[in-house]
């Protein structure tokens, strides 16, 4: 069985460029595209957070 796999990301230039519903609108459009072509639509949600670095300096006196 041949598979056609895509890797899609939503990448933003500025911090304030993201808007609510971007992800859901993207998924809806991709799902519709697949329905029109009669191909299965499967996805995996992967989220990563950015954490501030740990403070490694000693504060003892």
VOFI-665391 format. One record per residue: residue in three letters; residue number from 0; x, y, z of N, C-alpha, C in turn. Coordinates in steps of 0.1 Angstrom, whole numbers. Example, Ala and Ser with C-alpha at 12.3 -4.5 7.8 and 13.67 -1.06 7.14 Angstrom:
REM VOFI-665391
+---------+-----+-------+-------+-------+-------+-------+-------+-------+-------+-------+
: residuo : num :  n_c1 :  n_c2 :  n_c3 : ca_c1 : ca_c2 : ca_c3 :  c_c1 :  c_c2 :  c_c3 :
+---------+-----+-------+-------+-------+-------+-------+-------+-------+-------+-------+
:     ALA :   0 :   132 :   -57 :    78 :   123 :   -45 :    78 :   132 :   -33 :    78 :
:     SER :   1 :   128 :   -22 :    71 :   137 :   -11 :    71 :   129 :     0 :    79 :
+---------+-----+-------+-------+-------+-------+-------+-------+-------+-------+-------+
//
This chain:
REM VOFI-665391
+---------+-----+-------+-------+-------+-------+-------+-------+-------+-------+-------+
: residuo : num :  n_c1 :  n_c2 :  n_c3 : ca_c1 : ca_c2 : ca_c3 :  c_c1 :  c_c2 :  c_c3 :
+---------+-----+-------+-------+-------+-------+-------+-------+-------+-------+-------+
:     UNK :   0 :     8 :   -12 :     0 :     0 :     0 :     0 :     9 :    12 :     0 :
:     UNK :   1 :     6 :    22 :    -9 :    14 :    34 :   -10 :     7 :    45 :    -1 :
:     UNK :   2 :    16 :    52 :     6 :    11 :    63 :    14 :    17 :    76 :    10 :
:     UNK :   3 :     9 :    86 :    10 :    13 :   100 :     8 :    12 :   107 :    21 :
:     UNK :   4 :    23 :   110 :    27 :    24 :   116 :    40 :    28 :   130 :    39 :
:     UNK :   5 :    21 :   139 :    46 :    25 :   153 :    46 :    28 :   157 :    60 :
:     UNK :   6 :    37 :   166 :    62 :    41 :   172 :    75 :    38 :   187 :    73 :
:     UNK :   7 :    28 :   192 :    81 :    24 :   206 :    80 :    25 :   212 :    93 :
:     UNK :   8 :    30 :   225 :    93 :    31 :   233 :   105 :    25 :   246 :   103 :
:     UNK :   9 :    20 :   252 :   114 :    16 :   266 :   113 :    27 :   274 :   120 :
:     UNK :  10 :    34 :   282 :   113 :    45 :   290 :   118 :    42 :   305 :   117 :
:     UNK :  11 :    45 :   312 :   128 :    42 :   326 :   128 :    54 :   335 :   130 :
:     UNK :  12 :    54 :   346 :   123 :    66 :   355 :   123 :    67 :   362 :   136 :
:     UNK :  13 :    56 :   368 :   140 :    55 :   376 :   153 :    47 :   369 :   163 :
:     UNK :  14 :    49 :   372 :   176 :    42 :   366 :   187 :    27 :   369 :   186 :
:     UNK :  15 :    24 :   381 :   181 :    10 :   385 :   181 :     3 :   381 :   168 :
:     UNK :  16 :     9 :   374 :   159 :     3 :   370 :   146 :    -7 :   359 :   148 :
:     UNK :  17 :    -5 :   351 :   158 :   -14 :   340 :   160 :   -28 :   345 :   164 :
:     UNK :  18 :   -38 :   339 :   159 :   -52 :   343 :   162 :   -60 :   330 :   166 :
:     UNK :  19 :   -70 :   332 :   175 :   -78 :   320 :   178 :   -85 :   315 :   166 :
:     UNK :  20 :   -86 :   302 :   166 :   -93 :   294 :   155 :   -84 :   292 :   143 :
:     UNK :  21 :   -71 :   296 :   143 :   -62 :   293 :   131 :   -61 :   278 :   130 :
:     UNK :  22 :   -58 :   271 :   140 :   -56 :   256 :   139 :   -69 :   249 :   135 :
:     UNK :  23 :   -80 :   253 :   141 :   -93 :   246 :   137 :   -97 :   249 :   123 :
:     UNK :  24 :   -94 :   261 :   118 :   -97 :   265 :   104 :   -88 :   257 :    95 :
:     UNK :  25 :   -76 :   255 :    98 :   -66 :   248 :    90 :   -70 :   233 :    89 :
:     UNK :  26 :   -74 :   227 :   101 :   -78 :   213 :   101 :   -91 :   211 :    93 :
:     UNK :  27 :  -100 :   221 :    94 :  -113 :   220 :    86 :  -110 :   220 :    71 :
:     UNK :  28 :  -101 :   229 :    67 :   -98 :   230 :    53 :   -91 :   218 :    48 :
:     UNK :  29 :   -82 :   212 :    56 :   -75 :   200 :    52 :   -84 :   188 :    51 :
:     UNK :  30 :   -93 :   187 :    61 :  -103 :   177 :    61 :  -112 :   177 :    49 :
:     UNK :  31 :  -116 :   189 :    45 :  -125 :   191 :    33 :  -117 :   187 :    21 :
:     UNK :  32 :  -105 :   192 :    20 :   -96 :   188 :     8 :   -96 :   173 :     6 :
:     UNK :  33 :   -94 :   166 :    17 :   -93 :   152 :    17 :  -106 :   145 :    13 :
:     UNK :  34 :  -117 :   151 :    18 :  -130 :   145 :    15 :  -133 :   147 :     0 :
:     UNK :  35 :  -129 :   158 :    -6 :  -132 :   160 :   -20 :  -124 :   150 :   -29 :
:     UNK :  36 :  -113 :   146 :   -24 :  -104 :   136 :   -31 :  -106 :   122 :   -26 :
:     UNK :  37 :  -115 :   120 :   -17 :  -117 :   107 :   -12 :  -105 :   100 :    -6 :
:     UNK :  38 :   -97 :   107 :     1 :   -86 :   102 :     8 :   -88 :   103 :    23 :
:     UNK :  39 :   -82 :    94 :    31 :   -84 :    95 :    46 :   -77 :   107 :    51 :
:     UNK :  40 :   -83 :   113 :    61 :   -76 :   125 :    68 :   -73 :   120 :    82 :
:     UNK :  41 :   -60 :   120 :    85 :   -55 :   116 :    98 :   -45 :   126 :   102 :
:     UNK :  42 :   -45 :   129 :   115 :   -35 :   139 :   120 :   -31 :   135 :   134 :
:     UNK :  43 :   -19 :   140 :   137 :   -14 :   139 :   151 :   -11 :   153 :   156 :
:     UNK :  44 :   -16 :   156 :   168 :   -14 :   169 :   174 :    -2 :   168 :   183 :
:     UNK :  45 :     8 :   177 :   180 :    20 :   177 :   188 :    22 :   192 :   192 :
:     UNK :  46 :    22 :   194 :   205 :    23 :   208 :   210 :    36 :   209 :   218 :
:     UNK :  47 :    43 :   219 :   217 :    55 :   221 :   226 :    55 :   235 :   232 :
:     UNK :  48 :    58 :   236 :   244 :    59 :   249 :   251 :    73 :   253 :   252 :
:     UNK :  49 :    75 :   266 :   252 :    88 :   272 :   254 :    89 :   276 :   269 :
:     UNK :  50 :    99 :   271 :   275 :   101 :   274 :   289 :   113 :   283 :   291 :
:     UNK :  51 :   112 :   292 :   301 :   124 :   300 :   304 :   135 :   292 :   310 :
:     UNK :  52 :   147 :   295 :   308 :   158 :   287 :   313 :   158 :   288 :   328 :
:     UNK :  53 :   163 :   277 :   334 :   164 :   276 :   349 :   175 :   285 :   354 :
:     UNK :  54 :   172 :   291 :   365 :   182 :   300 :   371 :   192 :   291 :   378 :
:     UNK :  55 :   204 :   290 :   374 :   214 :   281 :   380 :   224 :   289 :   389 :
:     UNK :  56 :   222 :   301 :   391 :   230 :   309 :   400 :   226 :   307 :   414 :
:     UNK :  57 :   236 :   305 :   423 :   233 :   303 :   437 :   229 :   316 :   444 :
:     UNK :  58 :   219 :   315 :   452 :   215 :   327 :   459 :   218 :   327 :   474 :
:     UNK :  59 :   226 :   317 :   478 :   230 :   315 :   492 :   239 :   326 :   496 :
:     UNK :  60 :   239 :   331 :   509 :   248 :   341 :   514 :   257 :   335 :   525 :
+---------+-----+-------+-------+-------+-------+-------+-------+-------+-------+-------+
//
